[in-house]
């Protein structure tokens, strides 16, 4: 049996290896067999390694005399931030969502915050300066692969696999151009730090690496990413100029090369932004402004509308918000009506597209305040150590690169939201900066044998570790089964799909997404049953799953839409199920009072039921919310024609053809029919 000193040595090496894997592999992780390919897999991978690190750290502590947690300067603030997330989860409108995170994203839920907290503590309590530099090398190596693949992506290496125009805006292994840009921003100054303190022969390779990162960044066409990079570069240059006062000439001469690289690459590739003194496009509010714009509404305009909704939520729930990761549900309660006039009016927004407003809306002033306090304290600590703590120039250059990169995240988070790979940098870069000034930890004298109590504790830790690994494996496998079930469903292999839905539900029986989609699949399956008893049995099971899904998540609008579709399918068997559809849509419209699509569906439903006047009322309300609603105006025109009110029908069709879609052939034919 291994002795405590041997275990202490082994666990330390193992933790070091796991952290290297964390930094190197997390940005690269993705699969092609899951419901969500990127974020879901990255988050579960982080959970897997966090559980492993916690097990190794606990084993190391049990082997020693005591479990030490060094109260680093940021420990209390990070603990307070975690406390606010716990409280916001307890009082959340959907505690399950707040704990696990919004399905497919996961990052941002309480569990992810716990993971980042554990990783920060493990990092700052078990390693030193040399190991921090090793971790940064792992990150740089990962960035080399990610950026290299991003450049190849621009030249079409995987263009046929994606619906997106990936050649125009690359996303590499991060999944979205802005996410890739934000992550590269955090790391792009490390090659410059290495180059500054390297001998002349090695400088070239570091500058080439910097050029690769910048090339990939430019290929993302991310405006927020580019602006954050420019700000970070200015900070890097300014602080370096101030600190290296005895080497200012050397530092200024050094800056010439990256500046030239910037100018050359921006000239060849082009910057994602153009200098302009025009105002940000305003939100459309009148009919003359609602004609669909080529390429969609400007992203600035869309963000302003979503931010308005986030601020409304913050005012409505000022203390703890609606709960972590519940923005996708609660935004519909306060969704501004002008959102209906945007090109993305029917898109789901599960984040506020501003990390700070997202915390305000979902964690209230306590959550946002603790988050900002951590940012402020990290900034002050970093600057204080940079200017006051003695260290070699190489360490100072690396510190400068880490701090400049970390500041870019604060900017990209203002225009977007954090993802797994970026959040790792946000929470762990301050810890790495602390480590740069931390000497090698000294190991106390350890006992040579284990007593009975410690053996029991080690066994308990091992069993909990196995349980944690099994949980991650099952979570991933359930998602895999669900993804396969969705593919079977789309191919109309409903029996095969149902088996996979059932397997997924056996693993995660409370996942409302699984329940609602399984219910819809059962509804389709019941249509094909010739045996009446079998059909009734399937319908009963469909109703049971639908009710359970709504009970599990009564605030998810997408859940209501899915269940409404389910009962609409059943209405082809028995028209009485249309009443259930109506009830579900009415409940959903109360949750989303400015959503015109729900009212349109209610209007179409009433028309099918022969309740013409009610159908007209719902469709008119839908058009009031969204004047450029093409389908609603067309449906209303058809009803007016059926009621032989040609004048009102003509009004709807003229508006549609003149201000919404002149190419609508059905509207053209109807207006010709009226003219005859």
C-alpha positions as CSV (number, residue, x, y, z in Angstrom):
1,X,0.0,0.0,0.0
2,X,1.2,3.5,-0.8
3,X,2.4,5.7,2.1
4,X,1.0,9.2,2.7
5,X,4.1,10.9,1.3
6,X,3.9,8.8,-1.9
7,X,0.1,9.6,-2.2
8,X,0.8,13.3,-1.7
9,X,3.4,13.3,-4.4
10,X,1.2,11.2,-6.8
11,X,-1.9,13.4,-6.3
12,X,0.1,16.6,-6.9
13,X,1.5,15.3,-10.2
14,X,-2.0,14.0,-11.2
15,X,-3.6,17.4,-10.4
16,X,-1.0,19.2,-12.5
17,X,-1.7,16.8,-15.4
18,X,-5.5,17.3,-15.0
19,X,-5.1,21.1,-15.0
20,X,-3.0,20.9,-18.2
21,X,-5.8,18.8,-19.8
22,X,-8.4,21.4,-18.6
23,X,-6.6,24.3,-20.2
24,X,-5.5,22.4,-23.4
25,X,-8.6,20.3,-24.2
26,X,-11.6,22.4,-23.1
27,X,-11.5,24.7,-26.1
28,X,-11.1,21.7,-28.5
29,X,-13.9,19.6,-27.1
30,X,-16.9,19.0,-29.4
31,X,-18.9,16.1,-30.8
32,X,-21.2,15.5,-33.8
33,X,-23.6,13.2,-32.0
34,X,-25.1,15.5,-29.3
35,X,-28.1,17.7,-29.3
36,X,-25.7,20.7,-28.9
37,X,-22.3,20.1,-30.3
38,X,-20.1,22.7,-28.5
39,X,-21.1,24.2,-25.2
40,X,-22.8,21.1,-23.7
41,X,-19.8,18.9,-24.2
42,X,-17.3,21.6,-23.0
43,X,-19.3,22.1,-19.8
44,X,-19.6,18.4,-19.1
45,X,-15.8,18.0,-19.7
46,X,-15.1,20.8,-17.2
47,X,-17.4,19.0,-14.7
48,X,-15.5,15.8,-15.3
49,X,-12.1,17.3,-14.6
50,X,-13.4,19.4,-11.7
51,X,-14.7,16.2,-10.0
52,X,-11.3,14.6,-10.7
53,X,-9.4,17.6,-9.3
54,X,-11.6,17.7,-6.2
55,X,-11.0,14.0,-5.6
56,X,-7.2,14.3,-6.0
57,X,-7.1,17.4,-3.8
58,X,-9.2,15.7,-1.1
59,X,-7.0,12.6,-1.2
60,X,-3.9,14.8,-0.9
61,X,-5.4,16.6,2.1
62,X,-6.5,13.4,3.8
63,X,-3.0,12.0,3.3
64,X,-1.5,15.1,5.1
65,X,-2.2,16.6,8.4
66,X,-5.0,19.0,7.5
67,X,-7.0,20.5,4.7
68,X,-5.6,23.9,4.1
69,X,-7.4,26.5,2.0
70,X,-5.3,29.6,1.5
71,X,-7.5,32.7,1.7
72,X,-6.1,34.4,-1.4
73,X,-7.1,38.1,-1.7
74,X,-10.1,37.2,-4.0
75,X,-11.3,34.2,-2.0
76,X,-13.9,36.1,0.0
77,X,-15.3,38.0,-2.9
78,X,-15.6,34.8,-5.0
79,X,-17.3,33.1,-2.1
80,X,-19.8,36.0,-1.8
81,X,-20.5,35.7,-5.5
82,X,-21.2,32.0,-5.2
83,X,-23.4,32.7,-2.2
84,X,-25.5,35.1,-4.3
85,X,-25.9,32.5,-7.0
86,X,-27.0,30.0,-4.4
87,X,-29.6,32.4,-3.0
88,X,-30.8,33.3,-6.5
89,X,-31.2,29.6,-7.3
90,X,-33.2,28.9,-4.1
91,X,-35.6,31.7,-5.0
92,X,-35.6,31.1,-8.7
93,X,-38.7,30.8,-10.8
94,X,-37.2,27.5,-12.0
95,X,-34.7,26.1,-9.5
96,X,-33.9,23.1,-11.6
97,X,-32.9,25.3,-14.6
98,X,-30.9,27.6,-12.3
99,X,-29.0,24.7,-10.8
100,X,-28.1,22.8,-14.0
101,X,-28.2,25.8,-16.4
102,X,-30.3,26.3,-19.5
103,X,-30.3,23.0,-21.4
104,X,-27.7,22.8,-24.2
105,X,-25.8,25.8,-22.7
106,X,-25.4,24.8,-19.0
107,X,-22.7,27.5,-18.5
108,X,-24.1,30.1,-16.1
109,X,-26.1,27.7,-13.9
110,X,-25.2,27.3,-10.2
111,X,-23.4,24.1,-10.9
112,X,-21.0,25.8,-13.3
113,X,-20.3,28.5,-10.8
114,X,-19.5,25.9,-8.2
115,X,-17.1,24.2,-10.6
116,X,-15.3,27.5,-11.4
117,X,-15.1,28.3,-7.7
118,X,-13.5,24.8,-7.0
119,X,-11.1,25.2,-9.9
120,X,-10.0,28.6,-8.6
121,X,-9.4,27.3,-5.1
122,X,-7.5,24.2,-6.3
123,X,-5.4,26.3,-8.6
124,X,-4.3,28.8,-6.0
125,X,-3.8,26.3,-3.2
126,X,-1.8,23.7,-4.9
127,X,0.6,25.2,-7.5
128,X,3.3,27.8,-7.9
129,X,4.9,30.1,-10.4
130,X,6.5,27.4,-12.5
131,X,3.4,25.4,-12.8
132,X,1.4,28.5,-13.8
133,X,3.7,29.0,-16.7
134,X,3.3,25.3,-17.7
135,X,-0.5,25.9,-17.7
136,X,-0.1,28.9,-19.9
137,X,2.0,26.9,-22.4
138,X,-0.9,24.4,-22.5
139,X,-3.3,27.2,-23.2
140,X,-1.1,28.6,-25.9
141,X,-0.7,25.2,-27.5
142,X,-4.5,24.9,-27.5
143,X,-4.9,28.3,-29.1
144,X,-2.4,27.3,-31.8
145,X,-4.7,24.4,-32.8
146,X,-7.9,26.4,-32.5
147,X,-6.6,29.4,-34.5
148,X,-4.9,27.2,-37.0
149,X,-8.1,25.3,-37.6
150,X,-10.0,28.7,-37.8
151,X,-7.7,29.9,-40.6
152,X,-8.2,26.6,-42.5
153,X,-11.9,27.0,-41.9
154,X,-11.8,30.3,-43.7
155,X,-10.4,28.5,-46.7
156,X,-13.3,26.0,-46.6
157,X,-11.9,22.9,-44.9
158,X,-15.3,22.1,-43.3
159,X,-17.7,24.4,-45.2
160,X,-19.9,21.5,-46.4
161,X,-20.6,20.4,-42.8
162,X,-22.2,23.7,-41.6
163,X,-25.4,25.6,-42.4
164,X,-23.6,28.8,-41.5
165,X,-21.3,30.6,-43.9
166,X,-18.3,29.5,-42.0
167,X,-15.8,30.7,-44.7
168,X,-17.0,34.3,-44.2
169,X,-17.1,34.1,-40.3
170,X,-15.0,31.3,-38.8
171,X,-15.8,29.8,-35.4
172,X,-13.3,26.9,-35.3
173,X,-14.0,24.6,-32.3
174,X,-15.8,27.3,-30.2
175,X,-19.1,27.2,-32.1
176,X,-19.8,30.8,-32.8
177,X,-17.5,33.6,-34.2
178,X,-18.0,36.0,-31.3
179,X,-17.2,33.3,-28.8
180,X,-14.0,32.4,-30.7
181,X,-13.0,36.1,-30.9
182,X,-13.6,36.6,-27.1
183,X,-11.5,33.5,-26.3
184,X,-8.6,34.5,-28.7
185,X,-8.6,38.0,-27.2
186,X,-7.9,36.6,-23.8
187,X,-4.8,34.7,-25.1
188,X,-3.5,36.9,-28.0
189,X,-1.0,38.8,-25.9
190,X,0.8,35.8,-24.5
191,X,3.0,35.3,-27.6
192,X,4.0,39.0,-27.3
193,X,5.0,38.4,-23.7
194,X,7.1,35.4,-24.6
195,X,8.7,37.3,-27.5
196,X,9.7,40.3,-25.4
197,X,11.8,38.2,-23.0
198,X,13.0,35.6,-25.5
199,X,16.4,35.5,-27.2
200,X,16.4,37.0,-30.8
201,X,16.4,33.5,-32.4
202,X,13.1,32.6,-30.7
203,X,11.3,35.9,-31.2
204,X,10.3,35.0,-34.8
205,X,8.3,31.9,-33.7
206,X,6.4,33.9,-31.1
207,X,5.6,36.7,-33.6
208,X,4.4,34.1,-36.1
209,X,2.1,32.7,-33.4
210,X,0.8,36.2,-32.6
211,X,0.2,36.7,-36.4
212,X,-1.8,33.4,-36.5
213,X,-4.0,34.4,-33.6
214,X,-4.7,37.9,-35.1
215,X,-5.4,36.4,-38.5
216,X,-8.0,34.0,-37.0
217,X,-9.5,36.9,-34.9
218,X,-9.9,39.0,-38.1
219,X,-11.5,36.1,-39.9
220,X,-14.2,35.9,-37.2
221,X,-15.4,39.3,-38.4
222,X,-16.4,40.0,-34.8
223,X,-16.7,43.7,-34.1
224,X,-16.8,43.3,-30.3
225,X,-13.9,41.0,-30.5
226,X,-11.8,43.4,-32.6
227,X,-12.7,46.4,-30.4
228,X,-11.8,44.5,-27.3
229,X,-8.5,43.5,-28.9
230,X,-7.6,47.1,-29.7
231,X,-8.4,48.1,-26.2
232,X,-6.3,45.3,-24.8
233,X,-3.4,46.1,-27.1
234,X,-3.4,49.7,-25.9
235,X,-3.4,48.5,-22.3
236,X,-0.5,46.1,-23.0
237,X,1.5,48.8,-24.7
238,X,0.7,51.5,-22.1
239,X,1.4,49.5,-18.9
240,X,4.5,48.0,-20.5
241,X,5.8,51.5,-21.3
242,X,5.2,52.7,-17.8
243,X,6.6,49.6,-16.0
244,X,9.7,48.9,-18.1
245,X,11.0,52.4,-17.6
246,X,14.6,51.3,-17.5
247,X,14.0,49.5,-20.8
248,X,11.6,51.9,-22.6
249,X,13.7,52.1,-25.7
250,X,13.9,48.3,-25.9
251,X,10.1,48.0,-25.3
252,X,9.2,50.6,-27.9
253,X,11.5,48.9,-30.5
254,X,9.8,45.6,-29.5
255,X,6.3,47.1,-30.1
256,X,7.2,48.1,-33.7
257,X,6.9,44.5,-34.9
258,X,3.4,43.7,-33.5
259,X,2.2,47.1,-34.7
260,X,3.5,46.4,-38.2
261,X,1.8,42.9,-38.1
262,X,-1.4,44.6,-37.1
263,X,-1.3,47.1,-39.9
264,X,-0.3,44.5,-42.5
265,X,-3.0,41.9,-41.5
266,X,-5.7,44.5,-41.2
267,X,-4.8,45.9,-44.6
268,X,-4.9,42.5,-46.2
269,X,-7.9,41.0,-44.4
270,X,-9.8,44.1,-43.4
271,X,-11.1,45.2,-40.0
272,X,-14.5,44.0,-38.8
273,X,-15.4,47.6,-38.0
274,X,-15.4,50.8,-40.0
275,X,-14.9,54.2,-38.5
276,X,-18.2,56.1,-38.8
277,X,-19.8,59.1,-37.1
278,X,-23.4,57.8,-37.9
279,X,-25.6,57.1,-34.9
280,X,-26.6,53.6,-33.9
281,X,-29.6,52.6,-36.0
282,X,-32.8,53.3,-34.0
283,X,-35.4,50.8,-33.2
284,X,-38.2,50.8,-35.8
285,X,-41.5,52.1,-34.4
286,X,-43.7,53.2,-37.4
287,X,-44.9,51.4,-40.5
288,X,-42.6,53.2,-42.9
289,X,-39.6,51.7,-41.0
290,X,-40.7,48.1,-40.8
291,X,-39.9,47.0,-44.3
292,X,-37.5,44.0,-43.8
293,X,-33.9,45.1,-44.2
294,X,-31.5,43.2,-46.4
295,X,-29.3,41.0,-44.1
296,X,-31.6,41.5,-41.1
297,X,-31.8,44.2,-38.4
298,X,-28.5,45.7,-37.2
299,X,-27.1,43.8,-34.2
300,X,-26.8,47.0,-32.3
301,X,-30.5,47.6,-32.6
302,X,-31.4,44.1,-31.6
303,X,-29.2,44.4,-28.5
304,X,-30.7,47.6,-27.5
305,X,-34.2,46.0,-27.5
306,X,-33.0,42.9,-25.5
307,X,-31.1,45.1,-23.1
308,X,-34.3,47.1,-22.5
309,X,-36.1,43.9,-21.5
310,X,-33.2,42.9,-19.2
311,X,-33.4,46.2,-17.4
312,X,-37.1,45.8,-17.0
313,X,-36.5,42.4,-15.4
314,X,-33.9,43.9,-13.1
315,X,-36.3,46.6,-12.0
316,X,-39.1,44.1,-11.5
317,X,-36.9,41.6,-9.5
318,X,-34.2,43.9,-8.0
319,X,-32.7,41.8,-5.2
320,X,-32.1,38.3,-6.6
321,X,-33.5,38.4,-10.1
322,X,-35.6,35.6,-11.6
323,X,-32.9,33.0,-11.1
324,X,-29.6,32.0,-12.9
325,X,-30.2,30.9,-16.5
326,X,-33.9,31.8,-16.5
327,X,-33.6,34.7,-18.9
328,X,-35.1,32.6,-21.7
329,X,-38.3,32.3,-19.7
330,X,-38.6,35.6,-18.0
331,X,-37.7,37.8,-20.9
332,X,-41.0,37.1,-22.5
333,X,-42.8,38.7,-19.5
334,X,-41.3,42.1,-20.3
335,X,-40.3,41.6,-24.0
336,X,-40.6,45.1,-25.6
337,X,-43.2,45.3,-28.3
338,X,-40.6,46.8,-30.7
339,X,-38.9,43.4,-30.7
340,X,-41.6,42.3,-33.1
341,X,-40.3,44.7,-35.7
342,X,-36.8,43.2,-35.8
343,X,-35.7,40.5,-38.2
344,X,-35.0,38.2,-35.3
345,X,-38.4,38.8,-33.7
346,X,-39.1,35.0,-33.4
347,X,-35.7,34.0,-32.1
348,X,-35.2,32.6,-28.6
349,X,-33.0,34.8,-26.4
350,X,-31.6,32.7,-23.5
351,X,-29.1,35.4,-22.6
352,X,-29.4,39.2,-22.4
353,X,-26.4,39.5,-24.8
354,X,-24.7,41.6,-22.1
355,X,-23.2,39.6,-19.2
356,X,-23.8,42.4,-16.7
357,X,-27.4,42.9,-17.6
358,X,-27.8,39.2,-17.6
359,X,-26.6,39.0,-14.0
360,X,-28.9,41.9,-13.1
361,X,-32.0,40.2,-14.6
362,X,-31.3,36.7,-13.3
363,X,-29.4,37.4,-10.0
364,X,-30.5,40.9,-9.2
365,X,-28.4,43.6,-7.6
366,X,-26.8,41.2,-5.2
367,X,-25.6,38.9,-8.1
368,X,-24.4,41.8,-10.3
369,X,-22.8,43.6,-7.3
370,X,-20.8,40.6,-6.3
371,X,-19.7,40.0,-9.9
372,X,-18.6,43.6,-10.3
373,X,-16.9,43.5,-6.9
374,X,-14.9,40.5,-8.0
375,X,-13.9,42.3,-11.2
376,X,-12.8,45.4,-9.3
377,X,-10.9,43.5,-6.7
378,X,-9.1,41.4,-9.4
379,X,-8.2,44.6,-11.3
380,X,-6.8,46.3,-8.2
381,X,-4.9,43.2,-7.1
382,X,-3.4,42.7,-10.5
383,X,-2.2,46.3,-10.9
384,X,-0.9,46.3,-7.3
385,X,1.1,43.1,-7.9
386,X,2.3,44.3,-11.3
387,X,3.8,47.5,-10.0
388,X,4.7,46.5,-6.4
389,X,5.7,42.9,-6.2
390,X,9.3,42.0,-7.3
391,X,9.6,39.4,-10.0
392,X,11.8,38.8,-13.1
393,X,10.9,40.6,-16.3
394,X,9.7,37.4,-17.9
395,X,7.1,37.0,-15.1
396,X,6.1,40.7,-15.4
397,X,5.6,40.3,-19.2
398,X,3.4,37.3,-18.7
399,X,1.4,39.1,-16.0
400,X,0.9,42.0,-18.4
401,X,-0.3,39.7,-21.1
402,X,-2.7,37.9,-18.7
403,X,-4.1,41.2,-17.4
404,X,-4.5,42.7,-20.9
405,X,-6.3,39.6,-22.1
406,X,-8.5,39.4,-19.1
407,X,-9.6,43.0,-19.6
408,X,-10.7,42.1,-23.2
409,X,-13.2,39.6,-21.6
410,X,-14.9,42.5,-19.7
411,X,-15.5,44.2,-23.0
412,X,-16.7,41.3,-25.1
413,X,-19.0,40.3,-22.2
414,X,-20.5,43.8,-22.5
415,X,-21.6,43.0,-26.0
416,X,-22.3,39.3,-25.5
417,X,-22.2,36.7,-22.9
418,X,-19.6,34.3,-21.6
419,X,-19.2,30.7,-22.7
420,X,-17.3,27.8,-21.1
421,X,-13.9,28.4,-22.5
422,X,-14.1,32.2,-21.9
423,X,-15.4,31.7,-18.3
424,X,-12.4,29.5,-17.5
425,X,-10.1,32.4,-18.5
426,X,-12.3,34.9,-16.6
427,X,-12.2,33.0,-13.3
428,X,-8.7,31.4,-13.5
429,X,-6.6,34.2,-15.0
430,X,-6.7,36.1,-11.7
431,X,-5.6,32.9,-10.0
432,X,-2.8,32.5,-12.4
433,X,-1.7,36.0,-11.7
434,X,-1.6,35.2,-8.0
435,X,0.5,32.1,-8.8
436,X,3.1,34.1,-10.7
437,X,4.2,35.6,-7.4
438,X,3.9,32.4,-5.4
439,X,7.0,30.3,-4.6
440,X,7.1,26.5,-4.5
441,X,4.9,25.1,-1.8
442,X,6.7,23.3,1.0
443,X,5.4,20.0,2.0
444,X,5.0,19.4,5.7
445,X,6.3,16.2,7.3
446,X,3.7,13.5,6.6
447,X,2.9,10.4,8.6
448,X,4.1,7.1,7.1
449,X,0.9,5.1,7.7
450,X,-2.8,5.7,7.5
451,X,-5.0,5.4,10.6
452,X,-8.5,3.8,10.3
453,X,-10.3,7.1,10.1
454,X,-8.3,8.3,7.2
455,X,-8.8,5.0,5.4
456,X,-12.6,5.4,5.7
457,X,-12.4,9.0,4.5
458,X,-10.3,7.9,1.4
459,X,-12.9,5.2,0.7
460,X,-15.7,7.8,0.9
461,X,-13.9,10.2,-1.4
462,X,-13.3,7.4,-3.9
463,X,-17.0,6.4,-3.9
464,X,-18.1,10.0,-4.3
465,X,-15.6,10.4,-7.1
466,X,-17.0,7.3,-8.9
467,X,-20.6,8.6,-8.4
468,X,-19.6,12.0,-9.9
469,X,-18.0,10.4,-12.9
470,X,-21.0,8.2,-13.4
471,X,-23.3,11.3,-13.2
472,X,-21.4,13.1,-15.9
473,X,-21.4,10.0,-18.1
474,X,-25.1,9.5,-17.7
475,X,-25.8,13.2,-18.4
476,X,-23.9,13.0,-21.6
477,X,-25.4,9.6,-22.6
478,X,-28.9,10.8,-22.0
479,X,-28.3,13.8,-24.3
480,X,-26.8,11.5,-26.9
481,X,-29.9,9.3,-26.8
482,X,-32.2,12.3,-27.0
483,X,-30.2,13.6,-30.1
484,X,-30.6,10.2,-31.8
485,X,-34.3,10.2,-30.9
486,X,-34.7,13.6,-32.6
487,X,-33.1,12.3,-35.7
488,X,-35.3,9.3,-35.8
489,X,-38.4,11.5,-35.3
490,X,-37.4,13.8,-38.2
491,X,-37.1,10.7,-40.4
492,X,-40.6,9.7,-39.2
493,X,-39.3,6.5,-37.6
494,X,-41.5,7.1,-34.6
495,X,-41.3,3.7,-33.0
496,X,-37.5,3.7,-33.0
497,X,-37.5,7.3,-31.8
498,X,-39.8,6.4,-28.9
499,X,-37.4,3.7,-27.6
500,X,-34.6,6.2,-27.5
501,X,-36.7,8.9,-25.8
502,X,-37.7,6.4,-23.2
503,X,-34.0,5.4,-22.6
504,X,-33.1,9.1,-22.2
505,X,-36.0,9.6,-19.7
506,X,-35.0,6.7,-17.6
507,X,-31.7,8.4,-17.1
508,X,-33.1,12.0,-16.6
509,X,-36.8,11.6,-15.9
510,X,-37.3,15.3,-15.0
511,X,-35.9,16.8,-18.1
512,X,-38.9,18.8,-19.6
513,X,-37.3,19.0,-23.0
514,X,-37.2,15.2,-23.2
515,X,-40.7,14.9,-21.9
516,X,-42.3,17.3,-24.3
517,X,-40.5,16.0,-27.4
518,X,-41.3,12.4,-26.4
519,X,-45.0,13.4,-26.1
520,X,-45.0,14.9,-29.6
521,X,-43.4,11.7,-31.0
522,X,-46.1,9.6,-29.2
523,X,-48.8,11.8,-30.8
524,X,-47.4,11.1,-34.3
525,X,-47.1,7.4,-33.4
526,X,-50.7,7.2,-32.3
527,X,-51.8,8.5,-35.7
528,X,-50.5,5.3,-37.3
529,X,-52.2,2.9,-34.9
530,X,-55.0,0.8,-36.5
531,X,-55.8,-0.9,-33.2
532,X,-58.1,1.3,-31.2
533,X,-57.0,0.1,-27.8
534,X,-53.3,0.7,-28.7
535,X,-54.1,4.1,-30.0
536,X,-56.0,5.1,-26.8
537,X,-53.1,3.8,-24.7
538,X,-50.6,5.9,-26.7
539,X,-52.9,9.0,-26.4
540,X,-53.1,8.5,-22.6
541,X,-49.3,8.3,-22.4
542,X,-49.0,11.4,-24.6
543,X,-51.2,13.3,-22.2
544,X,-49.3,12.1,-19.2
545,X,-45.9,13.1,-20.6
546,X,-47.3,16.5,-21.7
547,X,-48.7,17.3,-18.3
548,X,-45.5,16.2,-16.6
549,X,-43.5,18.4,-18.9
550,X,-45.5,21.4,-18.1
551,X,-45.4,20.6,-14.4
552,X,-41.6,20.3,-14.5
553,X,-41.1,23.6,-16.3
554,X,-44.2,25.9,-16.2
555,X,-42.4,29.0,-17.4
556,X,-40.7,27.8,-20.6
557,X,-42.6,29.2,-23.5
558,X,-41.0,26.7,-25.9
559,X,-42.4,24.0,-23.7
560,X,-45.9,25.3,-24.2
561,X,-45.4,25.6,-28.0
562,X,-44.2,22.0,-28.1
563,X,-47.2,20.7,-26.1
564,X,-49.6,22.8,-28.2
565,X,-48.2,21.1,-31.3
566,X,-48.7,17.7,-29.6
567,X,-52.4,18.3,-28.9
568,X,-52.9,19.8,-32.3
569,X,-51.6,16.5,-33.8
570,X,-54.0,14.6,-31.6
571,X,-56.9,16.8,-32.8
572,X,-56.7,15.0,-36.2
573,X,-57.8,12.0,-34.3
574,X,-60.4,13.7,-32.1
575,X,-61.3,17.5,-32.7
576,X,-62.0,17.9,-29.0
577,X,-58.3,18.2,-28.4
578,X,-58.4,21.6,-30.0
579,X,-59.8,22.8,-26.7
580,X,-56.6,21.7,-25.0
581,X,-54.5,23.5,-27.7
582,X,-56.5,26.7,-26.9
583,X,-56.0,26.4,-23.2
584,X,-52.2,25.9,-23.7
585,X,-51.9,28.9,-26.1
586,X,-53.9,31.1,-23.8
587,X,-51.7,30.2,-20.8
588,X,-48.6,30.8,-23.0
589,X,-49.9,34.2,-24.2
590,X,-50.2,35.3,-20.5
591,X,-46.6,34.5,-20.1
592,X,-45.7,36.3,-23.3
593,X,-48.1,39.2,-23.7
594,X,-46.2,40.8,-26.6
595,X,-45.8,37.6,-28.6
596,X,-47.8,38.0,-31.8
597,X,-47.3,34.4,-32.9
598,X,-49.3,32.9,-30.1
599,X,-52.2,35.2,-31.0
600,X,-51.9,34.3,-34.6
601,X,-52.1,30.6,-33.7
602,X,-55.1,31.3,-31.6
603,X,-56.7,33.1,-34.5
604,X,-56.0,30.3,-36.9
605,X,-57.3,27.8,-34.3
606,X,-60.6,29.8,-33.9
607,X,-61.0,29.9,-37.6
608,X,-60.7,26.2,-37.9
609,X,-63.3,25.8,-35.2
610,X,-65.7,28.0,-37.2
611,X,-65.6,30.9,-34.7
612,X,-64.9,33.6,-37.2
613,X,-65.4,36.7,-35.1
614,X,-63.0,35.5,-32.4
615,X,-60.5,34.5,-35.1
616,X,-60.6,38.1,-36.5
617,X,-60.1,39.6,-33.0
618,X,-57.0,37.4,-32.3
619,X,-55.5,38.2,-35.7
620,X,-56.1,41.9,-35.3
621,X,-54.4,41.8,-31.9
622,X,-51.5,39.9,-33.5
623,X,-51.2,42.6,-36.2
624,X,-51.4,45.4,-33.6
625,X,-48.3,43.8,-31.9
626,X,-46.5,43.2,-35.2
627,X,-47.8,45.4,-38.1
628,X,-45.5,43.6,-40.6
629,X,-46.8,40.1,-39.7
630,X,-47.1,38.7,-43.2
631,X,-48.9,35.4,-42.2
632,X,-51.4,37.2,-39.9
633,X,-52.4,39.7,-42.6
634,X,-52.8,37.0,-45.2
635,X,-54.9,34.9,-42.9
636,X,-57.0,37.9,-42.0
637,X,-57.6,38.7,-45.6
638,X,-58.7,35.2,-46.3
639,X,-61.3,35.4,-43.5
640,X,-62.6,38.7,-44.7
641,X,-63.0,37.2,-48.2
642,X,-64.9,34.3,-46.8
643,X,-67.1,36.8,-45.0
644,X,-67.4,38.7,-48.3
645,X,-65.9,41.8,-46.9
646,X,-63.8,42.6,-49.9
647,X,-62.8,46.1,-48.8
648,X,-61.2,44.9,-45.6
649,X,-59.5,42.0,-47.4
650,X,-58.1,44.4,-50.0
651,X,-56.7,46.7,-47.2
652,X,-54.8,43.8,-45.7
653,X,-53.5,42.5,-49.0
654,X,-52.4,46.0,-50.2
655,X,-50.5,46.6,-46.9
656,X,-48.8,43.2,-47.3
657,X,-47.8,43.7,-50.9
658,X,-46.7,47.4,-50.5
659,X,-45.0,47.4,-47.2
660,X,-44.0,43.8,-46.3
661,X,-43.5,41.4,-49.2
662,X,-44.3,42.5,-52.8
663,X,-43.4,39.0,-54.0
664,X,-46.1,37.1,-52.1
665,X,-47.8,35.2,-54.9
666,X,-50.8,34.1,-52.9
667,X,-51.6,37.7,-51.9
668,X,-51.1,38.8,-55.6
669,X,-53.6,36.1,-56.7
670,X,-56.1,37.1,-54.0
671,X,-56.0,40.8,-54.8
672,X,-56.5,40.0,-58.6
673,X,-59.5,37.8,-57.6
674,X,-61.0,40.8,-55.6
675,X,-60.6,43.1,-58.6
676,X,-62.5,40.8,-61.0
